[in-house]
């Protein structure tokens, strides 16, 4: 009897939640790492399932630091796109069909495992990636570099320009942690802003070092300038675009 009572209570709770539509102005969103929908459902079934269960916004991950899962003119295109087609357009079509907002999720700086190994190696060899305080390479692009800044900016603005999406969504819009970036290129760039050499690199710029406050402000500026550039650029393309 207790088991039946608990099952009945759970069913009643689910039934109640199913009757609660979104309030006016309320966003109920779901993140999805896959650019191809939930499991093997495809985008139409995935978006329909979300809409039927009260979601009104979708945040699918269509691009990383150095790869896109849609036909991009800015980022290298993942090999799956040639086989599966423009999944971003398919997702957008499904969202419009079921009344769900589409906010494209961009992983910033982090190339991640989604980026093919040969592309990650290209960035390492070009010295466009961050290093840890111990001199270890990372999968993160270095934000201070102008070419990396332009790559991130242009990729996000391309989404706004090519697709009538509702929003663009920043992720990893930061350094991975306080132990990055201590690459030689970061030192050179910081010293140029500082106006003098760093006597003891990287210790002076590490947590607790005498130049840590200045170094952290410099890192913050590298991140903020991208957010600002994307904001102004996106709003200039389409004033109603949402940025999150």
Secondary structure, 3 states (H helix, E strand, C coil): CHHHHHHHHHHHHHHHHHCCCCCCCCCCEEEECCCCCCCCCHHHHHHHHHHHCCCCEEEEEEECCCCECCCCCCCCECCHHHHHCCHHHHHHHHHHHHCCEEEEEEECCECCCCCCHHHHHHHHHCCCEEEECCCCEEEEECCCCHHHHHHHHHHHHHHHHHCCCCEEEEECCCCCCCCECCCHHHHHHHHHHHCCCCCCCCHHHCCCCCCHHHHHHHHHHHHHHHHHHHHHHHHHHCCCCEEC
